[in-house]
Amino acid sequence: MTRVLLFTNTVAPYRLPLFQRLAQEVDLHVLFARSREADRRWTVALEAYRFHRTFLPHRTLRLGNATQVFHPGLLAHLRRHPFDVAILGDNRQTALSGLLIVLVARLRRRPWIVWTGITSGEERVARSARALQRLLARYRRRLFRRAAAVVAYGTATRRYLVEMGVPETRCFAGTQVVPAEQLPPPLADRAALGVAGKRVVLSVSYLVPRKGLDRLIRAFQRVAGPEDRLILVGSGPEEAPLRALAGDDPRIRFPGYLEGGHKTAWYAAADLFVLPTLHDPWGLVVNEAMAFGLPIVTTDAAGCAPDLVQDNGLVVPAGDERALADALARLLSDEPLRRRMGARSREIIAGYTVDWAGQTFLRAIHHALEQGRRG
């Protein structure tokens, strides 16, 4: 069985079923750069999964506003665990460890694959210094071009990779799925949530500036009527400024961070879903909303938009508050349109399964091994 090393930044619950599926086809060993990130509050039941995994001891290096996570014991681990192909999760904060894995792969004459959600808008939200950004950009371009295969989150990433010079034959797109078991039945209905008889606009996200929630609040207040509600599920450093922006508007609510059936209760209660992002490599909350049959409003800065938002929603220019307001007004005023778009959302998302994502990786692995044999 093919031995696959997969290096990824952290434990994300929506990734674990995918790793479990891959482990049924290959001898998979997942290296986690760290157990969790400070800005992620999700609960993870890791004991339910049986794939081989290692949590690498790490240290953190501050470079101005940026953080670099490196792993002193990584080389020793690689010496003990041979592999036939390596998959590197593309993450700015773990670039040093990723480079070490590439060097070991080259010394062993083993192919490597990069798994990435890079898009053209990423540099606009990067926090590192300009010189460091340029250095990292050069490194990543060479990494992508020299990889035996690149697994892209979706078509927006694949398109950008081709623009960077990666041959189309090496690009495999389609990995961003939310496993069905992570969307449990709602634990409350519209009446219990206090929105019976209301039109509910829902957004679920980490409350940071790049999510564009300030624009959503202003757009909603511009067009919403007295029976409309805006629900902003999530937590984060921008919560206080967003609450101040909403003021005493009783139509806008902040339920806080929610998981499981408490979160899905809002999806089930909503009439439409909005991700007003200024940059997102994908936007898995859109997958979640579509599974509940919601029409989608998002921006052209959401990586998922070209794949997921077709005749089931509206895509507006990122940061364009007027366009966002117009999209809200159109959907809030047209219930038949919302129903048609919602039904289409269910149809589209039905194909975004763990098996489908796993097949993307397996095709990339097969291609990489073929390239290695030819090389």
C-alpha positions, 0 to 999 in steps of 0.5 A: 500500500502506498505510504502517504505523509500528509502535513497540515497546520491544525486539527480541523473537524471537517478534515478528519472524515476526509483523512479517515477516507484516504486512510482506507485507500493508502497508508496515511500518516498525518502530521499536525503542526499543532493541536489547535489555533488560538482563534478556533474554538471548535470541539474535536472528537479525535478519538473517533478516527483511526488514521495514523497521526502525530502531533509535532512539538513546535515553537513559535517565532514572531516576525513583526506581525507575522508568526512562523511555527517550526518543529525542531523534531521534524527531521528526526520524525522523517528519518523514522517514517519513510514515505512514497509521496508527501502532501504539504498543506500550504500554510504561511505559518508552517512554511519552514517545516514544509520546506524541510519536508520538500528537501527530504523528499528530494533527497529520497527522490520522492514526489510531493504534492501541495494542497492549497487554497491560494487565490489572487486576493490573499496578499491584500489580507496578509499581516507580514511585512512586505519584504517577508511577503515577497520572499514567501511569494517567491518560495511558494511559486517555486514550490507550486511549479516544482510539485508533482501535483497541486491539489486546489480547493476549487476552480478559483485556486486552480485558475490562479495556479495556472496563471502562476505557471503550474501546468493544468495537467498537474492541478486537481481541484475539489476538496472543500466539503462539510461531512454530513455528520457535522451538521446534526439536527437543529436543537431549536425551531424558529419559535424557540429562537424568537424569529417566528414570522420574521425573514431571517438573514444569517451569517456565520463566521469568525468576527474579523475585519476581512469577513466584511460584516460591517458592510453587511450590517450597513447594507441590511439597515439600508434595505431591511424592513421591521419584520426582517432580522440579521443574525450574526453567529460567531465570535472574534476580536471585531465583536465589540465594534460590530455591536457598536455599529449595530447600535440599539437596532433590535433587528440585529442579533449576536448569538455568539459562537455556536456548535452542533445543533445550536448552530444548525438551528439557525441554518434551519431558521434562516431565509437566506445566507450571506458571506460578505467576505473581503477574502476567503480561500473557500468559505465552508459556511456556504457549504453548510448553508446550502445543505439547509437549502438556503439561497446564498449571497457572497462576494467575488472574493470568496473562493467557493463562489465560482463553484458553489454559487450559480443559479442558487444565489448572487455574487457581488463585488467584494467591499461593494456595500451598495451591491450587497444591499441590492442583493439583500433587497432582491432576495428579501422581497421575492419569496418564490426566488428564495425558494427556487434558489434554496432548492438549487443549493441542495442539488448543487451541494449534494455532490460535495461529499467526502468520497468526492474530495477523497477521489481528488486526492487519490487522482493527485497521488496517482499522478505524482507517483507516475511522475516520480517513476518517469523522473 
